[in-house]
C-alpha cells in the first residue's frame, strides 16, 4: 500500500515529533561508522558457515575479533550425553509408564554396541570439521539444515531464541517508547553490519562467544 490511513498519518506525525527529543538527547551517542558495500548484491546461504566466512572478513571490526581464537566444539562422552538426555526428555513424558519405558530404553541403549559406533563416527566428524579450512563445528551443518532451513514451522519459539525489551523509565508514552526502540535498534544494527559492535562475552571470566551468527541477524530471511 502506498497510502497511509488518517490514523496512521497521525501516528506517524506523533512518532516523528516525539522522536526528535530522543534523537537530540542521544545525538552525542550516535556513531559516525560507515558500512562497506557487500561484495555481492545478495548471498544465497546454504547453511554452511565456512562458505560464508568471507562476510566476516569483508566486514571486519571488533565484533569478529575473537573468531580466530574460538575453541572447537567438543564432542561430549556417551555418559555425558545420556546424563543430559534424561532430565531433558523425561519432563515430556505424559504418564509414569512412558517415563519408565524411556529410562529403560536409554539404559539398554547405553549397553549396546551401536552407541560406541555412533560415538566413533561423531568423533571422526568432529576431527574432520576441526581440520577443515577454516575450522568449523561438527554440529553447524546439521543444525542449520535439519533444525532451521528444512524446518517449515515458525522458527521463533520452536527453534530460535526470543527476547523482550525491558521497560524504559525515561519514556512516558508508547510513542516515546516506540521512537526509542526504533532509534536503539537502528544503532545496534549499525554496529552489527559495520562490525564495530563489541564482541560478546559470557560471565565474570568474560569468556568470548562465537560471533558467526551475527552476520545473519539483519537483512536475512529463511526461504
Secondary structure by P-SEA (a helix, b strand, c coil): cccccaaaaaaaaaaaaaaaaaaaaaccccccccccccccccccccccccccaaaaaaaccccccccccccccccccaaaaaaaaaaacccccccaaaaaaaaaaaaaaaacaaaaaaaaaaaaaaaaaaaccccccccaaaaacccccccccccccccbbbbbbccccccccaaaaaaaaaaaaaaaaaaaaaccccccccccccccccccccccccccccc
